[in-house]
């Protein structure tokens, strides 16, 4: 465990401290009579290994213990017990620990990660200096990278962005967007001071933008669609104007942006057609090959328009069915439980009054195919119940029902759940 690793580190430090004290014996004491265990001395890698153990730990408070050890490194350095400082890896590991803690719901974790990054940015800022006659900054004014000055890199920023995305609030999403702007500003400043090659260490990546889009998806903000599509448009602009020519929306960008739309108020007329247009544009313009996740998310967008008008619902079901059938017929795509859950939910768009028999056959067919594929997951059952009449639900699952709604998953045929068994317990 991480605690055991730190205890081993402490024993090494105890020996190191004893050695430091005995190297300068008190007056009147012969150094020939002094002995100590000159064993293995802890180095930066040793500390980073313990920090990584805390980052990987699932225990509540592990991130705080990692931060305490990081602070202790600084104290030990300043007191002369160790002759090295925390490095980029040290800080990135602690920030990553807070990101994981934020995902687990530990309050204040995202803010702690952000505070560490802001501290690094403040300590690594170049001093104010005079420009030369061309107006360019004096390169001698830039603080060089040393052991004492840790400069955050793209990994550092991305770890904090991930922590903020896990915050799952509008405030966290806005903070993530502002941090992305800080990363972009830092990159532009580095290009100006040191040239584009040297600035690569703080170069925003596609994953940086995707993480912010995902932060808006998790935020439940009424402004999430506009903000996330603003991030997407910024990606396109930065690529087009040459600021970040490598930057390119990918399949994660596609799925994340669609996910934002799926979580929005789908009662707005045109939401489905807007999502499909965005999907088609990204695929064609940026040569993205959509995966099952992206296609599932588009089906989810369509399924969530149940409260829209008739025309929107009809369009939604038409798109959902087309994408669903494409997945099933594809030689390269593999449907999963989410595919069936989303499509069965989309079947709710089919009128139970005018098209009851069609809806019944669609739902029954999807459920039977799901079971044949061994992909029956609990998350399929909720949309199944909503899309079924009570008699159809009983027909499909009657032998395994505890009551009218609840299914005993331990009794369904093993072949139905063979690919997802570990998720159904």
C-alpha positions as CSV (number, residue, x, y, z in Angstrom):
1,X,0.0,0.0,0.0
2,X,1.0,3.7,-0.3
3,X,1.2,4.0,3.5
4,X,3.6,1.0,3.7
5,X,5.7,2.6,0.9
6,X,5.9,5.8,2.9
7,X,6.9,3.9,6.1
8,X,9.8,2.4,4.1
9,X,10.8,5.8,2.9
10,X,10.7,7.1,6.4
11,X,13.1,4.4,7.6
12,X,15.5,5.4,4.8
13,X,15.2,9.1,5.8
14,X,15.9,8.2,9.4
15,X,19.2,6.6,8.4
16,X,19.9,9.6,6.2
17,X,19.2,12.0,9.0
18,X,21.4,10.1,11.4
19,X,24.3,10.1,8.9
20,X,23.9,13.8,8.4
21,X,24.2,14.4,12.1
22,X,27.2,12.1,12.6
23,X,29.3,13.4,9.8
24,X,30.1,16.4,12.0
25,X,30.8,14.9,15.5
26,X,30.7,17.2,18.5
27,X,33.9,18.6,19.8
28,X,36.0,16.1,21.8
29,X,34.5,13.1,20.0
30,X,36.7,11.1,17.7
31,X,35.2,10.5,14.3
32,X,37.0,7.1,14.3
33,X,34.6,5.9,17.0
34,X,31.4,7.0,15.2
35,X,29.6,4.5,13.1
36,X,26.3,4.5,11.1
37,X,24.5,2.5,8.6
38,X,25.5,3.9,5.2
39,X,22.6,2.2,3.4
40,X,20.5,3.1,0.4
41,X,19.7,6.8,0.3
42,X,16.3,8.0,-0.9
43,X,16.4,9.9,-4.2
44,X,13.8,11.8,-6.2
45,X,12.7,8.6,-7.9
46,X,12.0,7.0,-4.4
47,X,9.8,9.9,-3.4
48,X,8.0,9.9,-6.8
49,X,7.3,6.2,-6.4
50,X,5.6,6.8,-3.1
51,X,3.7,9.7,-4.6
52,X,2.5,7.4,-7.5
53,X,1.4,4.8,-5.0
54,X,-0.9,7.4,-3.3
55,X,-2.1,8.6,-6.7
56,X,-3.1,5.0,-7.5
57,X,-4.7,4.4,-4.2
58,X,-8.5,4.3,-3.9
59,X,-8.6,5.3,-0.3
60,X,-10.3,8.5,0.8
61,X,-7.6,11.2,1.6
62,X,-4.8,9.6,-0.5
63,X,-4.4,12.8,-2.5
64,X,-4.0,14.9,0.6
65,X,-1.3,12.5,1.8
66,X,0.5,12.8,-1.5
67,X,0.4,16.6,-1.2
68,X,1.7,16.3,2.4
69,X,4.7,14.2,1.1
70,X,5.3,16.7,-1.6
71,X,5.4,19.5,1.0
72,X,7.7,17.4,3.1
73,X,10.2,17.0,0.2
74,X,10.5,20.8,0.1
75,X,11.1,21.0,3.8
76,X,13.7,18.3,3.7
77,X,15.4,20.0,0.8
78,X,15.5,23.3,2.6
79,X,16.9,21.7,5.7
80,X,19.6,20.0,3.8
81,X,18.5,16.4,4.4
82,X,18.1,15.8,0.7
83,X,19.8,17.7,-2.1
84,X,17.0,17.7,-4.7
85,X,13.7,19.3,-5.3
86,X,10.4,18.0,-6.5
87,X,10.3,17.8,-10.3
88,X,7.6,18.0,-12.9
89,X,6.7,14.3,-12.3
90,X,6.3,14.9,-8.6
91,X,3.8,17.8,-9.1
92,X,2.0,16.0,-11.9
93,X,1.6,12.9,-9.8
94,X,0.0,14.8,-6.9
95,X,-2.3,16.7,-9.3
96,X,-3.3,13.4,-10.9
97,X,-4.1,12.1,-7.4
98,X,-6.4,15.0,-6.8
99,X,-8.0,14.4,-10.3
100,X,-8.9,10.8,-9.3
101,X,-10.1,12.0,-5.9
102,X,-12.4,14.5,-7.7
103,X,-13.8,11.7,-9.8
104,X,-14.5,9.8,-6.6
105,X,-16.4,12.8,-5.3
106,X,-13.9,14.0,-2.7
107,X,-14.9,17.6,-2.1
108,X,-12.3,20.3,-2.8
109,X,-10.0,18.0,-4.8
110,X,-10.3,19.9,-8.1
111,X,-9.6,23.2,-6.3
112,X,-6.5,21.7,-4.6
113,X,-5.2,20.6,-8.0
114,X,-5.8,24.0,-9.5
115,X,-4.1,25.7,-6.5
116,X,-0.9,23.6,-7.1
117,X,-0.8,24.6,-10.7
118,X,-1.4,28.3,-10.0
119,X,1.5,28.2,-7.5
120,X,3.8,26.7,-10.1
121,X,2.8,29.3,-12.7
122,X,3.4,32.1,-10.3
123,X,6.8,30.8,-9.3
124,X,7.9,30.2,-12.9
125,X,6.9,33.5,-14.4
126,X,9.8,35.4,-16.1
127,X,10.7,38.7,-14.5
128,X,9.7,42.0,-16.2
129,X,12.5,43.0,-18.5
130,X,13.3,45.5,-21.2
131,X,12.6,44.8,-24.9
132,X,15.2,45.4,-27.5
133,X,14.9,47.9,-30.3
134,X,12.7,45.4,-32.3
135,X,10.2,45.2,-29.5
136,X,11.0,41.6,-28.8
137,X,11.5,40.5,-25.2
138,X,15.1,40.1,-24.0
139,X,15.7,36.3,-23.9
140,X,18.1,36.9,-20.9
141,X,15.0,37.9,-18.9
142,X,13.5,34.4,-19.2
143,X,14.0,32.2,-16.1
144,X,15.9,29.1,-17.2
145,X,14.6,25.7,-16.3
146,X,16.5,24.6,-13.1
147,X,16.1,22.1,-10.4
148,X,14.7,24.9,-8.1
149,X,12.1,26.1,-10.6
150,X,9.5,23.6,-11.8
151,X,7.7,24.8,-14.8
152,X,4.3,23.2,-15.5
153,X,4.0,21.4,-18.8
154,X,1.0,20.2,-20.9
155,X,0.7,17.1,-18.8
156,X,0.3,19.3,-15.7
157,X,-2.4,21.4,-17.3
158,X,-4.2,18.4,-18.6
159,X,-4.2,16.7,-15.2
160,X,-5.8,19.7,-13.6
161,X,-8.3,20.0,-16.5
162,X,-9.3,16.4,-15.8
163,X,-9.8,17.2,-12.1
164,X,-12.0,20.1,-13.0
165,X,-14.0,18.0,-15.5
166,X,-14.6,15.5,-12.7
167,X,-16.0,18.3,-10.6
168,X,-19.3,17.9,-12.5
169,X,-20.6,21.5,-12.0
170,X,-21.0,24.6,-14.0
171,X,-18.4,26.3,-11.8
172,X,-15.9,23.5,-12.5
173,X,-16.6,23.6,-16.2
174,X,-16.0,27.4,-16.3
175,X,-12.8,27.0,-14.4
176,X,-11.7,24.4,-16.9
177,X,-12.4,26.7,-19.8
178,X,-10.5,29.5,-18.1
179,X,-7.6,27.2,-17.5
180,X,-7.6,26.1,-21.1
181,X,-7.3,29.9,-22.0
182,X,-4.4,30.1,-19.6
183,X,-2.7,27.2,-21.3
184,X,-3.2,28.8,-24.7
185,X,-1.8,32.1,-23.4
186,X,1.2,30.3,-21.8
187,X,1.9,28.6,-25.1
188,X,1.7,31.8,-27.1
189,X,4.0,33.5,-24.6
190,X,6.5,30.7,-24.7
191,X,6.5,30.9,-28.6
192,X,7.3,34.6,-28.3
193,X,10.0,34.2,-25.8
194,X,11.6,30.9,-26.8
195,X,10.4,29.9,-30.2
196,X,7.8,27.3,-31.2
197,X,10.0,24.3,-30.7
198,X,10.8,25.1,-27.1
199,X,7.2,26.0,-26.5
200,X,6.0,22.4,-27.3
201,X,6.2,21.5,-23.6
202,X,3.2,23.7,-23.0
203,X,1.4,23.1,-26.3
204,X,-2.3,22.6,-26.0
205,X,-3.4,19.2,-27.4
206,X,-6.6,17.8,-28.7
207,X,-7.1,16.1,-25.4
208,X,-6.9,19.4,-23.6
209,X,-9.9,20.7,-25.6
210,X,-11.8,17.4,-25.3
211,X,-11.5,17.5,-21.5
212,X,-13.1,20.9,-21.3
213,X,-15.9,19.8,-23.6
214,X,-16.4,16.8,-21.3
215,X,-16.4,19.2,-18.3
216,X,-19.4,21.0,-19.9
217,X,-21.1,17.7,-20.6
218,X,-20.9,16.8,-16.9
219,X,-21.9,20.3,-15.7
220,X,-25.7,20.2,-16.2
221,X,-25.4,23.8,-17.2
222,X,-28.1,25.3,-19.5
223,X,-25.2,27.0,-21.3
224,X,-23.3,23.7,-21.9
225,X,-24.1,23.3,-25.6
226,X,-23.1,26.8,-26.5
227,X,-19.9,26.7,-24.4
228,X,-18.8,23.3,-25.7
229,X,-19.4,24.2,-29.3
230,X,-17.5,27.4,-28.7
231,X,-14.5,25.2,-27.7
232,X,-15.0,23.1,-30.8
233,X,-15.0,26.2,-33.0
234,X,-11.9,27.5,-31.2
235,X,-10.1,24.3,-32.1
236,X,-11.0,24.8,-35.8
237,X,-9.8,28.5,-35.7
238,X,-6.5,27.7,-34.1
239,X,-5.8,25.0,-36.7
240,X,-6.9,27.3,-39.6
241,X,-4.8,30.3,-38.5
242,X,-1.7,28.3,-38.0
243,X,-1.4,28.8,-34.2
244,X,-1.8,25.1,-33.6
245,X,-1.6,23.4,-37.0
246,X,-1.5,20.0,-35.4
247,X,-4.8,20.5,-33.6
248,X,-7.6,18.4,-35.0
249,X,-11.0,17.3,-33.6
250,X,-11.0,13.5,-33.3
251,X,-13.6,10.9,-32.5
252,X,-13.5,11.8,-28.8
253,X,-14.3,15.4,-29.7
254,X,-17.2,14.1,-31.7
255,X,-18.6,11.9,-29.0
256,X,-18.1,14.4,-26.3
257,X,-19.8,17.2,-28.2
258,X,-22.8,15.0,-29.0
259,X,-22.9,14.0,-25.3
260,X,-23.3,17.6,-24.3
261,X,-26.2,17.9,-26.7
262,X,-27.8,14.7,-25.4
263,X,-27.8,16.0,-21.9
264,X,-29.3,19.4,-22.8
265,X,-33.0,20.4,-23.0
266,X,-33.9,18.4,-26.1
267,X,-37.3,20.1,-26.3
268,X,-35.7,22.8,-28.5
269,X,-36.9,22.4,-32.1
270,X,-34.0,21.5,-34.3
271,X,-31.8,19.8,-31.7
272,X,-31.7,16.5,-33.5
273,X,-31.0,18.0,-36.9
274,X,-28.3,20.2,-35.4
275,X,-26.6,17.2,-33.8
276,X,-26.8,15.3,-37.1
277,X,-25.3,18.2,-39.0
278,X,-22.5,18.5,-36.5
279,X,-21.9,14.8,-36.7
280,X,-21.7,14.9,-40.5
281,X,-19.5,18.0,-40.6
282,X,-16.9,16.6,-38.3
283,X,-16.8,13.3,-40.1
284,X,-16.4,14.9,-43.6
285,X,-14.3,17.9,-42.8
286,X,-11.8,16.3,-40.4
287,X,-11.9,12.7,-41.8
288,X,-13.1,11.2,-38.5
289,X,-14.0,7.6,-38.5
290,X,-16.9,7.3,-36.0
291,X,-16.7,4.5,-33.5
292,X,-19.5,2.8,-31.6
293,X,-19.3,5.3,-28.7
294,X,-19.9,8.2,-31.1
295,X,-22.7,6.4,-32.9
296,X,-24.3,5.4,-29.6
297,X,-24.2,8.9,-28.5
298,X,-25.9,10.1,-31.6
299,X,-28.7,7.5,-31.0
300,X,-28.9,8.8,-27.4
301,X,-29.4,12.4,-28.7
302,X,-32.3,11.2,-30.9
303,X,-33.8,9.1,-28.1
304,X,-33.8,12.1,-25.8
305,X,-36.1,14.2,-28.0
306,X,-39.2,12.4,-26.8
307,X,-40.7,15.7,-25.5
308,X,-40.2,17.5,-28.8
309,X,-43.0,17.9,-31.4
310,X,-44.1,15.1,-33.7
311,X,-41.8,16.2,-36.6
312,X,-38.7,16.2,-34.4
313,X,-39.6,12.8,-32.9
314,X,-40.1,11.3,-36.3
315,X,-36.7,12.7,-37.5
316,X,-35.1,11.5,-34.3
317,X,-36.3,7.9,-34.7
318,X,-35.4,7.9,-38.4
319,X,-31.8,8.9,-37.6
320,X,-31.6,6.5,-34.6
321,X,-32.8,3.5,-36.6
322,X,-30.4,4.3,-39.5
323,X,-27.4,4.5,-37.2
324,X,-28.4,1.4,-35.2
325,X,-28.8,-0.7,-38.3
326,X,-25.4,0.6,-39.6
327,X,-23.7,-0.6,-36.4
328,X,-25.4,-4.1,-36.6
329,X,-24.5,-4.5,-40.3
330,X,-20.9,-3.2,-40.0
331,X,-18.0,-5.6,-40.3
332,X,-15.7,-3.4,-38.2
333,X,-18.0,-2.0,-35.5
334,X,-19.1,-4.0,-32.5
335,X,-22.4,-3.1,-30.8
336,X,-22.5,-3.1,-27.0
337,X,-25.1,-2.9,-24.2
338,X,-25.2,0.9,-24.6
339,X,-26.2,0.5,-28.3
340,X,-29.2,-1.6,-27.4
341,X,-30.1,0.6,-24.4
342,X,-30.1,3.8,-26.5
343,X,-32.0,2.3,-29.4
344,X,-34.7,0.7,-27.2
345,X,-35.1,4.1,-25.6
346,X,-35.4,5.6,-29.1
347,X,-38.3,3.2,-29.8
348,X,-40.3,5.4,-27.4
349,X,-40.4,7.9,-30.3
350,X,-42.7,5.6,-32.2
351,X,-46.3,6.4,-31.4
352,X,-47.9,3.8,-29.1
353,X,-51.3,4.8,-30.6
354,X,-50.9,4.7,-34.3
355,X,-47.8,2.4,-34.6
356,X,-48.2,0.1,-31.6
357,X,-47.4,-3.1,-33.5
358,X,-44.4,-1.6,-35.2
359,X,-43.1,-0.4,-31.9
360,X,-43.7,-3.8,-30.3
361,X,-41.7,-5.6,-33.0
362,X,-38.8,-3.1,-32.9
363,X,-38.5,-3.4,-29.1
364,X,-38.8,-7.2,-29.1
365,X,-36.3,-7.6,-32.0
366,X,-33.7,-5.3,-30.2
367,X,-34.1,-7.1,-26.9
368,X,-33.8,-10.6,-28.5
369,X,-30.7,-9.5,-30.5
370,X,-29.2,-8.0,-27.3
371,X,-29.7,-11.4,-25.5
372,X,-28.3,-13.3,-28.4
373,X,-25.2,-11.1,-28.3
374,X,-24.8,-11.8,-24.6
375,X,-25.1,-8.1,-23.8
376,X,-28.1,-7.9,-21.5
377,X,-27.1,-5.3,-18.9
378,X,-29.2,-3.7,-16.2
379,X,-29.0,-0.4,-18.0
380,X,-31.0,-2.0,-20.9
381,X,-33.9,-2.9,-18.6
382,X,-35.0,0.6,-17.7
383,X,-35.6,1.8,-21.3
384,X,-37.0,-1.7,-22.1
385,X,-39.6,-1.3,-19.4
386,X,-40.5,2.2,-20.7
387,X,-40.8,1.1,-24.3
388,X,-42.9,-2.0,-23.6
389,X,-46.5,-2.6,-22.8
390,X,-46.9,-4.5,-19.5
391,X,-47.8,-7.7,-21.4
392,X,-44.8,-7.5,-23.7
393,X,-42.5,-6.9,-20.7
394,X,-43.9,-10.0,-19.0
395,X,-43.6,-12.0,-22.2
396,X,-39.9,-11.1,-22.6
397,X,-38.9,-11.4,-18.9
398,X,-41.8,-13.1,-17.1
399,X,-39.8,-16.1,-15.9
400,X,-37.2,-13.8,-14.3
401,X,-39.3,-11.1,-12.7
402,X,-39.3,-10.6,-8.9
403,X,-42.3,-8.3,-9.3
404,X,-43.9,-6.3,-12.1
405,X,-40.7,-4.3,-12.7
406,X,-37.7,-5.8,-11.0
407,X,-35.7,-8.6,-12.7
408,X,-33.6,-11.2,-10.9
409,X,-30.4,-11.0,-13.0
410,X,-29.1,-14.1,-11.2
411,X,-31.8,-16.2,-12.8
412,X,-31.6,-15.1,-16.5
413,X,-29.8,-17.4,-18.9
414,X,-26.0,-17.1,-18.6
415,X,-25.8,-16.8,-22.4
416,X,-27.8,-13.5,-22.2
417,X,-25.2,-11.9,-19.9
418,X,-22.0,-13.7,-20.9
419,X,-20.2,-10.6,-22.1
420,X,-21.2,-8.2,-19.3
421,X,-21.6,-10.5,-16.3
422,X,-19.2,-8.6,-14.1
423,X,-21.3,-5.4,-14.5
424,X,-24.6,-7.1,-13.4
425,X,-23.9,-8.2,-9.9
